[in-house]
Amino acid sequence: MLYSLNLNYYTKNMSKKKNSIKCTFFGFTMAETKRNKIIRFLKKNNYDFEETYDYKIIVRNITFEGFHCKKVKLDFCREAIWRIDADLGVFEDENLFKSTYDKLSTTFNNKYGNYCIIKDDFGCAYEDEDMICEFICRDKQITFSYTVMNVDIKTLNILKKHHWRLILENNITVPKSGVYLLAIKHNYDISYECHKMKEGDSFYGVVGASTAAPTDNFVPVAYHFFKEFVDSNSISKSSCITDSSWRQCVFDSASRGLRVVAFTLNGFLTYGISESTVLFFEEEEAFTYKDTYLSPCWGDEKNQQDIKILAYHYIEFFGGDGLSYWFYKYRKIHSDENEK
């Protein structure tokens, strides 16, 4: 069954960027309508939807902005809807993919042409003071999204709490020697690397990037600093950890996030990243280390390395919210360049 999902945008004096774009969704308002109210509406009208473990809502097989979407994902901040991602799916037919891309481009340029801030082979982005509208086309898949900008305080608080620092220029260098976790942008995704670095080292140099342009494919966008692991009884699993940011691998909450792990590799102190809870460190005895990631062997002992787990350091994902915030701050700082 195909349902219809409508977002109506109303603007006054579109030629003036000072005026914001107002968004209504099912007659409700972005950044104001609460999650429970939307759930009641979806249930009452028999929409095919699910609530995910990370507090999102996914609505399937609907018409959104005039396009058939396999799913539309709704994100919430402080119980109010603040981001909508629409996925048109993967197009097997090249002609259909191209015609849909052309139609999307025409639709959004007609509506938001005055607000265009980025346009490249992957799509476009439009921004006023209150909203960001983006559509992305890659690997024969098309998605578009709307994000309310006035919830950046939520993202900023998360970044401050976990000490993520944005990298907005390519000449930013390491402020002090230690261990650094880097969030790296791949188009519109985030990956992570962990490096021991010295004061004055280049964040861009360590990942092989050159510029901070948001259209670049492999750019460090944020870093998290923590001190090197130190123990008092030489290197052993039972050592007394002297820095409170490091935790013994005997307890861990089930929180989703990154664990930077201190371990020995062939007897030498090394740092790696894991997205697994400490439970895996306790239950597994065989590990592999590759591309700064530490992983259980999962029964493949032939790839086992001489690894001894010592301690871990927890940090919340930088994630898509952090990347959107980085885009927002980058565009603010480089607005004069974007308008050239």
C-alpha positions as CSV (number, residue, x, y, z in Angstrom):
1,M,0.0,0.0,0.0
2,L,1.4,3.4,-0.9
3,Y,0.8,6.3,1.5
4,S,1.4,10.0,1.1
5,L,3.7,12.1,3.3
6,N,3.6,15.8,2.7
7,L,6.0,18.6,3.8
8,N,4.9,22.1,2.9
9,Y,7.4,24.9,3.0
10,Y,6.4,28.5,3.1
11,T,8.7,31.4,2.6
12,K,8.4,35.2,2.6
13,N,10.6,37.3,0.3
14,M,12.7,34.3,-0.8
15,S,15.3,36.7,-2.3
16,K,16.2,37.8,1.2
17,K,18.3,35.2,3.1
18,K,17.3,36.7,6.4
19,N,13.9,35.1,6.2
20,S,13.6,31.5,7.4
21,I,11.8,28.6,5.8
22,K,8.8,27.4,7.7
23,C,8.2,23.7,7.6
24,T,5.0,21.8,8.4
25,F,4.7,18.1,8.5
26,F,1.2,16.4,8.4
27,G,0.0,19.9,9.5
28,F,2.5,19.7,12.4
29,T,5.6,21.9,12.7
30,M,9.2,20.9,12.6
31,A,11.1,21.5,15.9
32,E,7.8,21.8,17.7
33,T,5.6,18.7,17.1
34,K,6.3,16.0,19.7
35,R,7.2,12.4,19.0
36,N,4.2,10.9,20.7
37,K,1.8,13.0,18.7
38,I,3.3,11.8,15.5
39,I,3.2,8.2,16.6
40,R,-0.5,8.5,17.4
41,F,-1.1,10.0,14.0
42,L,0.8,7.2,12.2
43,K,-1.1,4.5,14.1
44,K,-4.5,6.1,13.6
45,N,-3.9,6.3,9.8
46,N,-2.4,2.8,9.6
47,Y,1.0,3.8,8.3
48,D,3.7,1.1,8.0
49,F,6.3,2.3,10.5
50,E,8.6,1.2,13.3
51,E,10.3,2.8,16.3
52,T,14.0,2.1,16.4
53,Y,16.3,1.4,19.3
54,D,18.0,4.8,18.9
55,Y,14.7,6.7,19.2
56,K,14.0,7.3,15.5
57,I,10.9,6.5,13.5
58,I,11.0,4.9,10.1
59,V,8.0,5.1,7.8
60,R,8.0,2.8,4.8
61,N,6.7,2.9,1.2
62,I,5.3,6.4,1.0
63,T,5.2,9.3,-1.4
64,F,7.2,12.2,0.0
65,E,7.6,15.5,-1.8
66,G,6.2,13.9,-4.9
67,F,8.7,11.0,-4.9
68,H,8.1,7.4,-4.0
69,C,10.4,6.5,-1.0
70,K,11.3,3.1,0.3
71,K,11.6,4.7,3.7
72,V,11.5,8.0,5.5
73,K,13.4,8.4,8.8
74,L,12.3,10.9,11.4
75,D,14.8,12.1,14.0
76,F,13.9,13.8,17.2
77,C,15.5,16.3,19.6
78,R,14.0,17.0,23.0
79,E,11.0,15.0,21.9
80,A,10.4,17.3,18.8
81,I,11.0,16.3,15.2
82,W,14.0,18.0,13.9
83,R,15.4,16.0,10.9
84,I,13.7,14.0,8.1
85,D,15.7,11.7,5.8
86,A,14.0,10.3,2.7
87,D,15.5,7.3,0.9
88,L,14.3,6.7,-2.7
89,G,16.3,3.5,-2.8
90,V,18.8,2.1,-5.3
91,F,18.0,2.5,-9.0
92,E,18.8,-0.5,-11.2
93,D,17.7,1.3,-14.3
94,E,20.3,4.0,-15.3
95,N,17.8,6.1,-17.3
96,L,15.4,6.1,-14.3
97,F,18.1,7.1,-12.0
98,K,19.2,10.0,-14.2
99,S,15.6,11.2,-14.8
100,T,14.9,11.1,-11.1
101,Y,18.1,13.0,-10.4
102,D,17.2,15.6,-12.9
103,K,13.7,16.0,-11.5
104,L,15.0,16.3,-8.0
105,S,17.6,18.9,-9.0
106,T,14.9,20.9,-10.9
107,T,12.5,20.7,-8.0
108,F,14.9,21.8,-5.3
109,N,16.6,24.5,-7.4
110,N,13.2,26.0,-8.3
111,K,12.3,26.1,-4.6
112,Y,15.6,26.9,-3.0
113,G,17.9,28.2,-5.7
114,N,18.6,31.4,-3.8
115,Y,19.8,29.4,-0.8
116,C,22.2,27.0,-2.7
117,I,25.5,26.7,-0.8
118,I,27.0,23.5,-2.3
119,K,26.5,21.9,-5.7
120,D,28.6,19.0,-7.0
121,D,28.4,15.6,-8.6
122,F,26.9,14.1,-5.4
123,G,24.0,16.5,-5.1
124,C,23.1,19.9,-3.6
125,A,22.7,21.6,-0.3
126,Y,20.6,24.6,0.6
127,E,20.7,26.6,3.8
128,D,19.0,29.6,5.3
129,E,19.1,30.7,9.0
130,D,16.8,28.0,10.2
131,M,16.9,25.0,7.8
132,I,19.2,22.9,5.7
133,C,17.9,21.0,2.7
134,E,20.1,18.4,1.0
135,F,19.8,15.8,-1.7
136,I,22.5,13.2,-2.3
137,C,23.0,10.9,-5.3
138,R,25.7,8.3,-5.3
139,D,26.0,4.6,-6.3
140,K,22.6,4.8,-8.0
141,Q,21.0,5.7,-4.7
142,I,19.1,8.9,-4.0
143,T,18.3,10.4,-0.7
144,F,17.2,13.9,0.5
145,S,16.8,15.5,3.9
146,Y,15.6,18.5,5.8
147,T,17.2,19.5,9.1
148,V,16.1,22.2,11.5
149,M,19.2,24.3,12.4
150,N,18.0,25.6,15.8
151,V,18.7,22.3,17.5
152,D,22.4,22.5,17.0
153,I,22.6,23.3,20.8
154,K,21.9,19.6,21.4
155,T,24.8,18.5,19.2
156,L,27.0,21.1,20.6
157,N,26.3,19.9,24.2
158,I,27.2,16.3,23.2
159,L,30.4,17.4,21.6
160,K,31.4,19.4,24.7
161,K,30.5,16.6,27.1
162,H,32.7,14.2,25.2
163,H,35.4,16.7,24.4
164,W,35.1,16.5,20.6
165,R,36.8,19.5,19.0
166,L,35.9,20.6,15.4
167,I,38.6,20.8,12.8
168,L,37.6,23.6,10.5
169,E,40.9,24.6,8.8
170,N,43.6,22.5,7.3
171,N,46.4,24.3,9.2
172,I,45.1,23.2,12.6
173,T,47.8,21.2,14.4
174,V,48.0,19.0,17.5
175,P,47.9,21.3,20.6
176,K,49.7,18.8,22.9
177,S,51.3,15.4,22.7
178,G,49.1,12.4,23.5
179,V,46.6,10.1,21.9
180,Y,44.0,11.4,19.5
181,L,40.8,9.9,18.2
182,L,39.9,11.4,14.8
183,A,36.4,11.6,13.2
184,I,36.9,11.5,9.4
185,K,34.4,12.4,6.7
186,H,33.8,10.1,3.7
187,N,31.4,12.1,1.6
188,Y,28.4,12.0,4.1
189,D,29.6,9.2,6.4
190,I,32.0,9.2,9.4
191,S,34.8,6.8,10.2
192,Y,37.4,6.9,13.0
193,E,41.1,6.5,13.4
194,C,43.3,6.6,16.5
195,H,46.8,7.9,16.5
196,K,49.6,8.8,19.0
197,M,50.6,12.3,18.0
198,K,53.1,15.0,19.0
199,E,52.5,18.6,19.5
200,G,52.6,20.5,16.2
201,D,51.7,17.4,14.1
202,S,49.1,18.0,11.3
203,F,45.7,16.4,11.7
204,Y,45.4,16.5,7.9
205,G,48.8,15.0,7.4
206,V,48.2,12.0,9.5
207,V,45.2,10.9,7.4
208,G,46.6,12.1,4.1
209,A,44.2,15.0,3.5
210,S,45.1,18.4,2.1
211,T,42.1,20.8,2.3
212,A,39.1,21.4,4.5
213,A,36.6,21.8,1.6
214,P,33.3,20.0,2.5
215,T,33.3,18.4,-1.0
216,D,36.5,16.6,-0.3
217,N,36.2,12.8,0.2
218,F,38.5,12.1,3.1
219,V,38.7,15.0,5.7
220,P,39.3,15.0,9.4
221,V,36.4,17.0,10.9
222,A,36.9,16.5,14.7
223,Y,39.3,15.2,17.3
224,H,39.2,13.9,20.8
225,F,42.3,14.1,23.0
226,F,43.2,11.8,25.9
227,K,46.4,11.1,27.9
228,E,48.5,8.1,27.2
229,F,47.8,5.0,29.3
230,V,49.9,4.8,32.4
231,D,49.9,2.1,35.0
232,S,51.9,1.6,38.3
233,N,52.9,-2.0,38.1
234,S,54.4,-2.3,34.7
235,I,52.1,-3.4,31.9
236,S,49.6,-5.9,33.2
237,K,45.8,-6.4,33.1
238,S,45.6,-6.0,36.9
239,S,47.6,-2.8,37.0
240,C,46.3,0.2,38.9
241,I,45.2,2.8,36.3
242,T,46.5,6.2,37.3
243,D,44.4,8.3,34.8
244,S,40.7,8.3,35.6
245,S,39.8,8.5,31.9
246,W,41.1,4.9,31.5
247,R,38.9,2.1,32.9
248,Q,39.8,-1.5,33.7
249,C,38.2,-4.0,31.4
250,V,36.0,-5.6,34.1
251,F,32.8,-3.6,33.7
252,D,31.2,-1.7,30.9
253,S,27.7,-0.3,30.2
254,A,25.8,-1.3,27.1
255,S,26.0,2.2,25.8
256,R,26.6,2.5,22.1
257,G,29.9,4.3,21.4
258,L,33.6,3.9,20.8
259,R,36.1,2.2,23.0
260,V,39.7,3.3,22.5
261,V,41.6,0.3,23.8
262,A,45.1,0.3,25.3
263,F,46.8,-3.0,24.7
264,T,50.2,-4.6,24.0
265,L,51.0,-5.9,20.5
266,N,54.0,-8.1,20.6
267,G,54.9,-6.5,24.0
268,F,54.6,-2.9,22.8
269,L,51.9,-0.5,24.1
270,T,49.4,0.3,21.3
271,Y,46.1,2.0,20.9
272,G,43.1,0.8,18.8
273,I,39.4,1.4,18.3
274,S,36.6,-1.0,19.0
275,E,32.8,-0.5,18.7
276,S,32.3,-3.6,20.9
277,T,31.5,-3.5,24.6
278,V,34.1,-4.6,27.1
279,L,32.1,-7.9,27.4
280,F,33.9,-9.0,24.2
281,F,37.3,-8.2,25.7
282,E,36.4,-10.5,28.7
283,E,34.9,-13.3,26.7
284,E,37.3,-13.4,23.7
285,E,40.9,-14.3,24.0
286,A,42.0,-13.9,20.4
287,F,42.2,-10.5,18.7
288,T,43.4,-8.9,15.5
289,Y,44.6,-5.3,15.0
290,K,44.3,-3.6,11.6
291,D,43.9,0.0,10.4
292,T,43.7,1.2,14.0
293,Y,40.8,-1.1,14.8
294,L,40.9,-3.9,17.3
295,S,38.6,-6.8,16.6
296,P,37.8,-10.3,18.1
297,C,38.9,-13.2,15.8
298,W,35.5,-14.8,16.0
299,G,36.9,-18.3,15.8
300,D,39.5,-17.4,13.1
301,E,42.5,-18.1,15.3
302,K,44.9,-18.3,12.3
303,N,44.7,-14.5,12.2
304,Q,45.3,-14.1,15.9
305,Q,48.0,-11.7,17.0
306,D,50.0,-11.4,20.3
307,I,47.6,-9.0,21.9
308,K,47.0,-8.4,25.6
309,I,44.1,-6.0,26.6
310,L,45.0,-3.5,29.3
311,A,42.3,-0.8,29.6
312,Y,39.7,1.2,27.7
313,H,38.5,4.8,27.2
314,Y,34.9,5.4,26.3
315,I,33.5,8.2,24.1
316,E,30.2,8.7,22.3
317,F,30.1,8.5,18.5
318,F,30.7,11.8,16.7
319,G,28.2,10.5,14.2
320,G,25.9,12.1,11.6
321,D,24.7,14.7,14.1
322,G,28.3,15.8,14.6
323,L,28.9,15.9,10.8
324,S,25.8,18.0,10.2
325,Y,27.1,20.4,12.9
326,W,30.5,20.5,11.3
327,F,29.0,21.4,8.0
328,Y,27.0,24.1,9.7
329,K,30.0,25.6,11.4
330,Y,32.2,25.3,8.3
331,R,29.7,27.1,6.1
332,K,29.3,29.9,8.7
333,I,33.1,30.4,8.8
334,H,33.7,30.1,5.1
335,S,30.5,31.9,3.9
336,D,32.5,34.5,1.9
337,E,34.3,31.7,0.0
338,N,31.0,29.8,-0.7
339,E,29.5,32.9,-2.3
340,K,32.4,33.5,-4.8
